[in-house]
């Protein structure tokens, strides 16, 4: 209700207590609305640089680039001692076209003069693509003894009158799953390049065959990841035509696993049989189901730095900026070490860490008693939630300080999962869950092959033949 000045004066003269009740009610309403305004302002102030929101959510008004990385002080471009990569002359060119000189600029005839040297220039060009057709001719002979017609057996892989070879089918899988060319466009591309019409069914059949033949690879991969010392984990939503599923990733510097499941939490993680058997350091972004596993945990400090940036820039809390600087200083120091830090080296940093958390709690104190008539947990501010995490999970936040083999961030997992999001941006969704599962296993194979320095096209061709490489874990 809105009161006029005259109405308030009349209430004050007749019933002062009623006026006090009106003022108190308005104060409470102002408090609630002010809190709501602050929440909305914080919400619209979040972007990819001060929160966990992806860069794609920034929209048109993207913030100016502001990396959390420090400048190295080096000049742009290749550094001293860096071996460049440029086009080099081939020792044995495929085609040589001689250019004859017949006359001199003075009009002297040089046709019969000997060649003393050559000035050579090479042009690298793509030959016109074409498919080589190999015909197997099985001899047929009639036995003079029994009269039976006998013919030579075809190779095991040649099982149809006309078919595509394993390398060609490997190329289809490579282009669809590594470079994200949709099946319809891939069919058109093959037609333009090779003059051969390839159906979408042929492309999907090549992916399905790869998926089935990669089962031994995936079993070996899961064992290798479970035995690793440091494991990065992440998850992200993937849409199918019917509902939202979840893509789970687990990776190291040499191995990558992707799996699709309808659940995001522990049920899915148990299903893939990696985390239940893992005993090393698990790096993640504090998604609570990860904490259910009996292993060492390391939190992604890149996420924490973005949250600290928000609290400093949007709320003006100095402790957040000082803790931001301290974490980066710790990381810079740890990266220069070749042996584990001693307590004497770690204690000064840990002491500063505790002091800054104390400053944070002084700035964001928890109420002594919960409000009356309120059920459930007491709501905390963003700063209070962050301080609780930094306090209760100090060992996981500073895992990189206690063990120099533990990375500062979970960037490896985010990089591994990024290309899946690119795939979804191109196609919008997967047409079926089976299609998503096929893509996940094939991408596990491709990513692992790339990390281990293998040629992806050769690797998928081997898988088409039923002989995929088995990954080697590097501890």
HUCORVEN-V778419 format. One record per pair of residues at least 24 apart in sequence whose C-alpha atoms are under 10 Angstrom apart, sorted by the first residue. I is the first residue (numbers start at 1). J is the second residue. If there is no record, write none. Layout:
i=I j=J
i=I j=J
This chain:
i=1 j=26
i=39 j=381
i=39 j=382
i=41 j=314
i=42 j=310
i=42 j=311
i=42 j=314
i=42 j=315
i=42 j=382
i=45 j=310
i=45 j=313
i=45 j=314
i=46 j=306
i=46 j=307
i=46 j=310
i=46 j=314
i=47 j=306
i=47 j=310
i=48 j=306
i=49 j=303
i=49 j=305
i=49 j=306
i=49 j=307
i=49 j=309
i=49 j=310
i=50 j=302
i=50 j=303
i=50 j=304
i=50 j=305
i=50 j=306
i=50 j=307
i=50 j=308
i=50 j=309
i=50 j=310
i=50 j=311
i=50 j=312
i=50 j=313
i=50 j=314
i=51 j=302
i=51 j=303
i=51 j=304
i=51 j=305
i=51 j=306
i=51 j=307
i=51 j=308
i=51 j=309
i=51 j=310
i=51 j=311
i=52 j=285
i=52 j=302
i=52 j=303
i=52 j=304
i=52 j=306
i=52 j=307
i=53 j=303
i=53 j=306
i=68 j=302
i=68 j=305
i=68 j=306
i=68 j=309
i=68 j=324
i=68 j=328
i=69 j=328
i=70 j=328
i=70 j=332
i=87 j=124
i=88 j=122
i=89 j=120
i=89 j=121
i=89 j=122
i=89 j=123
i=89 j=124
i=90 j=122
i=90 j=123
i=90 j=124
i=93 j=122
i=93 j=123
i=93 j=124
i=95 j=122
i=95 j=123
i=96 j=120
i=96 j=122
i=128 j=193
i=128 j=194
i=129 j=190
i=129 j=192
i=129 j=193
i=129 j=194
i=129 j=195
i=130 j=193
i=130 j=194
i=130 j=195
i=130 j=196
i=131 j=164
i=131 j=165
i=131 j=168
i=131 j=193
i=131 j=194
i=131 j=195
i=131 j=196
i=132 j=165
i=133 j=162
i=133 j=163
i=133 j=164
i=133 j=165
i=134 j=165
i=135 j=161
i=135 j=162
i=136 j=161
i=157 j=465
i=164 j=198
i=164 j=202
i=165 j=461
i=165 j=464
i=165 j=465
i=166 j=206
i=166 j=460
i=166 j=461
i=166 j=462
i=166 j=463
i=166 j=464
i=166 j=465
i=166 j=466
i=167 j=457
i=167 j=458
i=167 j=459
i=167 j=460
i=167 j=461
i=167 j=462
i=167 j=464
i=167 j=465
i=168 j=206
i=168 j=457
i=168 j=461
i=168 j=464
i=169 j=202
i=169 j=203
i=169 j=204
i=169 j=205
i=169 j=206
i=169 j=207
i=169 j=209
i=169 j=210
i=169 j=460
i=169 j=461
i=169 j=464
i=170 j=203
i=170 j=206
i=170 j=207
i=170 j=210
i=170 j=456
i=170 j=457
i=170 j=458
i=170 j=459
i=170 j=460
i=170 j=461
i=170 j=462
i=170 j=463
i=170 j=464
i=170 j=465
i=171 j=203
i=171 j=206
i=171 j=456
i=171 j=457
i=171 j=458
i=171 j=460
i=171 j=461
i=172 j=198
i=172 j=202
i=172 j=203
i=172 j=204
i=172 j=205
i=172 j=206
i=172 j=207
i=172 j=457
i=172 j=460
i=173 j=203
i=173 j=204
i=173 j=205
i=173 j=206
i=173 j=207
i=173 j=208
i=173 j=209
i=173 j=210
i=173 j=439
i=173 j=442
i=173 j=457
i=173 j=460
i=173 j=461
i=173 j=464
i=174 j=207
i=174 j=442
i=174 j=443
i=174 j=446
i=174 j=456
i=174 j=457
i=174 j=458
i=174 j=459
i=174 j=460
i=174 j=461
i=175 j=457
i=176 j=203
i=176 j=204
i=176 j=207
i=176 j=423
i=176 j=439
i=177 j=207
i=177 j=420
i=177 j=423
i=177 j=438
i=177 j=439
i=177 j=440
i=177 j=442
i=177 j=443
i=177 j=446
i=178 j=419
i=178 j=423
i=178 j=439
i=178 j=442
i=178 j=443
i=178 j=446
i=178 j=447
i=178 j=456
i=178 j=457
i=179 j=419
i=179 j=422
i=179 j=423
i=180 j=419
i=180 j=420
i=180 j=422
i=180 j=423
i=180 j=424
i=180 j=426
i=180 j=427
i=181 j=423
i=181 j=426
i=181 j=427
i=182 j=423
i=182 j=426
i=182 j=427
i=204 j=435
i=204 j=438
i=206 j=464
i=207 j=435
i=207 j=438
i=207 j=439
i=207 j=442
i=207 j=464
i=208 j=434
i=208 j=435
i=208 j=438
i=208 j=439
i=208 j=442
i=208 j=464
i=209 j=438
i=209 j=463
i=209 j=464
i=209 j=465
i=209 j=466
i=210 j=438
i=210 j=439
i=210 j=441
i=210 j=442
i=210 j=445
i=210 j=460
i=210 j=461
i=210 j=462
i=210 j=463
i=210 j=464
i=210 j=465
i=210 j=466
i=210 j=468
i=211 j=435
i=211 j=437
i=211 j=438
i=211 j=439
i=211 j=440
i=211 j=441
i=211 j=442
i=211 j=445
i=211 j=463
i=211 j=464
i=212 j=438
i=212 j=441
i=212 j=442
i=212 j=463
i=212 j=464
i=212 j=466
i=213 j=460
i=213 j=462
i=213 j=463
i=213 j=464
i=213 j=465
i=213 j=466
i=213 j=467
i=213 j=468
i=214 j=438
i=214 j=441
i=214 j=442
i=214 j=444
i=214 j=445
i=214 j=460
i=214 j=463
i=214 j=464
i=214 j=466
i=214 j=467
i=214 j=468
i=214 j=469
i=214 j=470
i=215 j=441
i=215 j=468
i=216 j=466
i=216 j=467
i=216 j=468
i=216 j=469
i=216 j=470
i=217 j=441
i=217 j=444
i=217 j=445
i=217 j=463
i=217 j=467
i=217 j=468
i=217 j=469
i=217 j=470
i=217 j=471
i=218 j=256
i=218 j=257
i=218 j=258
i=218 j=441
i=218 j=442
i=218 j=444
i=218 j=445
i=218 j=470
i=218 j=471
i=219 j=273
i=219 j=470
i=220 j=470
i=220 j=471
i=220 j=472
i=220 j=473
i=221 j=251
i=221 j=255
i=221 j=256
i=221 j=257
i=221 j=274
i=221 j=444
i=221 j=445
i=221 j=448
i=221 j=470
i=221 j=471
i=221 j=472
i=221 j=473
i=222 j=250
i=222 j=255
i=222 j=256
i=222 j=257
i=222 j=272
i=222 j=273
i=222 j=274
i=222 j=275
i=222 j=277
i=222 j=471
i=223 j=273
i=223 j=274
i=223 j=277
i=223 j=278
i=223 j=473
i=224 j=252
i=224 j=254
i=224 j=255
i=224 j=274
i=224 j=471
i=224 j=472
i=224 j=473
i=224 j=474
i=224 j=475
i=225 j=250
i=225 j=251
i=225 j=252
i=225 j=254
i=225 j=255
i=225 j=256
i=225 j=257
i=225 j=273
i=225 j=274
i=225 j=275
i=225 j=277
i=225 j=278
i=225 j=473
i=225 j=474
i=226 j=250
i=226 j=273
i=226 j=274
i=226 j=275
i=226 j=276
i=226 j=277
i=226 j=278
i=226 j=279
i=226 j=280
i=227 j=274
i=227 j=277
i=227 j=278
i=227 j=279
i=227 j=280
i=227 j=473
i=227 j=475
i=228 j=252
i=228 j=255
i=228 j=278
i=228 j=279
i=228 j=280
i=228 j=281
i=228 j=282
i=228 j=473
i=228 j=474
i=228 j=475
i=229 j=278
i=229 j=279
i=229 j=280
i=229 j=281
i=229 j=282
i=229 j=296
i=229 j=405
i=229 j=406
i=229 j=474
i=229 j=475
i=230 j=278
i=230 j=279
i=230 j=280
i=230 j=281
i=230 j=282
i=230 j=283
i=230 j=296
i=230 j=297
i=230 j=298
i=230 j=405
i=230 j=406
i=230 j=407
i=230 j=475
i=231 j=255
i=231 j=256
i=231 j=274
i=231 j=275
i=231 j=278
i=231 j=279
i=231 j=280
i=231 j=281
i=231 j=282
i=231 j=283
i=231 j=284
i=231 j=297
i=231 j=298
i=231 j=406
i=231 j=407
i=231 j=410
i=231 j=412
i=231 j=413
i=232 j=256
i=232 j=281
i=232 j=282
i=232 j=283
i=232 j=284
i=232 j=285
i=232 j=298
i=232 j=300
i=232 j=407
i=232 j=409
i=232 j=410
i=232 j=411
i=232 j=412
i=232 j=413
i=232 j=414
i=232 j=416
i=233 j=257
i=233 j=275
i=233 j=282
i=233 j=283
i=233 j=284
i=233 j=285
i=233 j=287
i=233 j=290
i=233 j=410
i=233 j=411
i=233 j=412
i=233 j=413
i=233 j=414
i=233 j=416
i=233 j=417
i=234 j=258
i=234 j=283
i=234 j=284
i=234 j=285
i=234 j=286
i=234 j=287
i=234 j=290
i=234 j=410
i=234 j=411
i=234 j=412
i=234 j=413
i=234 j=414
i=234 j=416
i=234 j=417
i=235 j=259
i=235 j=260
i=235 j=264
i=235 j=265
i=235 j=284
i=235 j=285
i=235 j=287
i=235 j=413
i=235 j=414
i=235 j=417
i=236 j=260
i=236 j=264
i=236 j=414
i=236 j=417
i=236 j=418
i=236 j=420
i=236 j=421
i=237 j=261
i=237 j=262
i=237 j=263
i=237 j=264
i=237 j=420
i=237 j=421
i=237 j=424
i=238 j=262
i=238 j=420
i=238 j=421
i=238 j=423
i=238 j=424
i=238 j=428
i=238 j=429
i=238 j=430
i=238 j=433
i=238 j=436
i=239 j=424
i=239 j=428
i=239 j=429
i=239 j=430
i=239 j=431
i=239 j=432
i=239 j=433
i=239 j=436
i=240 j=424
i=240 j=428
i=240 j=429
i=240 j=430
i=240 j=431
i=240 j=432
i=240 j=433
i=240 j=434
i=240 j=435
i=240 j=436
i=241 j=428
i=241 j=429
i=241 j=430
i=241 j=431
i=241 j=432
i=241 j=433
i=242 j=429
i=242 j=430
i=242 j=431
i=242 j=432
i=242 j=433
i=243 j=429
i=243 j=432
i=243 j=433
i=244 j=429
i=244 j=433
i=245 j=433
i=245 j=436
i=246 j=436
i=247 j=417
i=247 j=420
i=247 j=436
i=247 j=437
i=247 j=440
i=248 j=272
i=248 j=413
i=248 j=417
i=248 j=440
i=249 j=413
i=249 j=414
i=249 j=416
i=249 j=417
i=249 j=440
i=249 j=444
i=250 j=274
i=250 j=275
i=250 j=282
i=250 j=283
i=250 j=284
i=250 j=412
i=250 j=413
i=250 j=416
i=250 j=417
i=250 j=444
i=251 j=283
i=251 j=412
i=251 j=413
i=251 j=414
i=251 j=416
i=251 j=417
i=251 j=444
i=251 j=447
i=251 j=448
i=252 j=412
i=252 j=413
i=252 j=416
i=252 j=448
i=252 j=451
i=252 j=473
i=252 j=474
i=252 j=475
i=253 j=412
i=253 j=413
i=253 j=448
i=253 j=451
i=253 j=452
i=253 j=473
i=253 j=474
i=253 j=475
i=254 j=447
i=254 j=448
i=254 j=449
i=254 j=450
i=254 j=451
i=254 j=452
i=254 j=453
i=254 j=471
i=254 j=472
i=254 j=473
i=254 j=474
i=254 j=475
i=255 j=444
i=255 j=445
i=255 j=447
i=255 j=448
i=255 j=449
i=255 j=450
i=255 j=451
i=255 j=452
i=255 j=471
i=255 j=472
i=255 j=473
i=255 j=474
i=256 j=412
i=256 j=413
i=256 j=416
i=256 j=417
i=256 j=441
i=256 j=443
i=256 j=444
i=256 j=445
i=256 j=446
i=256 j=447
i=256 j=448
i=256 j=449
i=256 j=450
i=256 j=451
i=256 j=471
i=257 j=416
i=257 j=417
i=257 j=440
i=257 j=441
i=257 j=442
i=257 j=443
i=257 j=444
i=257 j=445
i=257 j=447
i=257 j=448
i=258 j=416
i=258 j=417
i=258 j=420
i=258 j=437
i=258 j=439
i=258 j=440
i=258 j=441
i=258 j=442
i=258 j=443
i=258 j=444
i=258 j=445
i=258 j=447
i=259 j=436
i=259 j=437
i=259 j=438
i=259 j=439
i=259 j=440
i=259 j=441
i=259 j=443
i=259 j=444
i=260 j=433
i=260 j=434
i=260 j=436
i=260 j=437
i=260 j=438
i=260 j=439
i=260 j=440
i=260 j=441
i=261 j=433
i=261 j=436
i=261 j=437
i=262 j=433
i=264 j=289
i=265 j=289
i=265 j=290
i=266 j=290
i=266 j=291
i=266 j=292
i=266 j=293
i=269 j=293
i=281 j=396
i=281 j=399
i=281 j=403
i=281 j=405
i=281 j=406
i=281 j=407
i=282 j=396
i=282 j=406
i=282 j=410
i=283 j=396
i=283 j=399
i=283 j=406
i=283 j=407
i=283 j=408
i=283 j=409
i=283 j=410
i=283 j=411
i=283 j=412
i=283 j=413
i=284 j=396
i=284 j=409
i=284 j=410
i=284 j=411
i=284 j=413
i=284 j=414
i=285 j=409
i=285 j=410
i=285 j=411
i=286 j=389
i=286 j=393
i=286 j=396
i=286 j=397
i=296 j=395
i=296 j=396
i=296 j=399
i=297 j=393
i=297 j=395
i=297 j=396
i=297 j=397
i=297 j=398
i=297 j=399
i=297 j=406
i=298 j=393
i=298 j=394
i=298 j=395
i=298 j=396
i=298 j=397
i=298 j=398
i=298 j=399
i=298 j=400
i=298 j=406
i=298 j=407
i=298 j=408
i=298 j=409
i=298 j=410
i=299 j=390
i=299 j=393
i=299 j=394
i=299 j=395
i=299 j=396
i=299 j=397
i=299 j=398
i=299 j=399
i=299 j=400
i=299 j=407
i=299 j=408
i=299 j=409
i=299 j=410
i=300 j=396
i=300 j=397
i=300 j=398
i=300 j=399
i=300 j=400
i=300 j=407
i=300 j=408
i=300 j=409
i=300 j=410
i=300 j=411
i=301 j=327
i=301 j=328
i=301 j=331
i=301 j=396
i=301 j=397
i=301 j=398
i=301 j=400
i=301 j=407
i=301 j=408
i=301 j=409
i=301 j=410
i=301 j=411
i=302 j=327
i=302 j=328
i=302 j=408
i=302 j=409
i=302 j=410
i=302 j=411
i=303 j=409
i=303 j=410
i=303 j=411
i=304 j=386
i=304 j=389
i=304 j=390
i=304 j=397
i=304 j=409
i=307 j=382
i=307 j=383
i=307 j=386
i=308 j=383
i=308 j=386
i=310 j=382
i=310 j=383
i=311 j=382
i=311 j=383
i=311 j=386
i=312 j=383
i=315 j=383
i=317 j=359
i=317 j=360
i=317 j=363
i=317 j=364
i=317 j=383
i=318 j=356
i=318 j=359
i=318 j=360
i=318 j=363
i=319 j=355
i=319 j=356
i=319 j=357
i=319 j=358
i=319 j=359
i=319 j=360
i=319 j=361
i=319 j=362
i=319 j=363
i=320 j=356
i=320 j=357
i=320 j=359
i=320 j=360
i=320 j=383
i=320 j=387
i=321 j=356
i=322 j=352
i=322 j=353
i=322 j=356
i=323 j=352
i=323 j=353
i=323 j=354
i=323 j=355
i=323 j=356
i=323 j=357
i=323 j=360
i=326 j=350
i=326 j=352
i=326 j=353
i=326 j=356
i=327 j=353
i=327 j=397
i=327 j=398
i=327 j=401
i=327 j=408
i=328 j=408
i=330 j=398
i=330 j=400
i=330 j=401
i=330 j=408
i=331 j=398
i=331 j=400
i=331 j=401
i=331 j=404
i=331 j=407
i=331 j=408
i=332 j=408
i=333 j=401
i=334 j=400
i=334 j=401
i=334 j=402
i=334 j=403
i=334 j=404
i=334 j=405
i=334 j=407
i=334 j=408
i=335 j=400
i=335 j=401
i=335 j=404
i=335 j=405
i=335 j=407
i=335 j=408
i=336 j=404
i=337 j=404
i=338 j=404
i=338 j=405
i=339 j=403
i=339 j=404
i=339 j=405
i=340 j=401
i=340 j=402
i=340 j=403
i=340 j=404
i=340 j=405
i=341 j=401
i=341 j=402
i=341 j=403
i=341 j=404
i=342 j=402
i=343 j=402
i=345 j=401
i=346 j=401
i=346 j=402
i=349 j=398
i=349 j=401
i=350 j=394
i=350 j=398
i=350 j=401
i=353 j=390
i=353 j=391
i=353 j=394
i=353 j=398
i=354 j=390
i=354 j=391
i=354 j=394
i=356 j=387
i=357 j=387
i=357 j=388
i=357 j=390
i=357 j=391
i=358 j=387
i=358 j=391
i=360 j=384
i=360 j=386
i=360 j=387
i=361 j=387
i=361 j=388
i=416 j=443
i=416 j=444
i=416 j=447
i=419 j=443
i=445 j=469
i=445 j=470
i=445 j=471
i=448 j=472
i=448 j=473
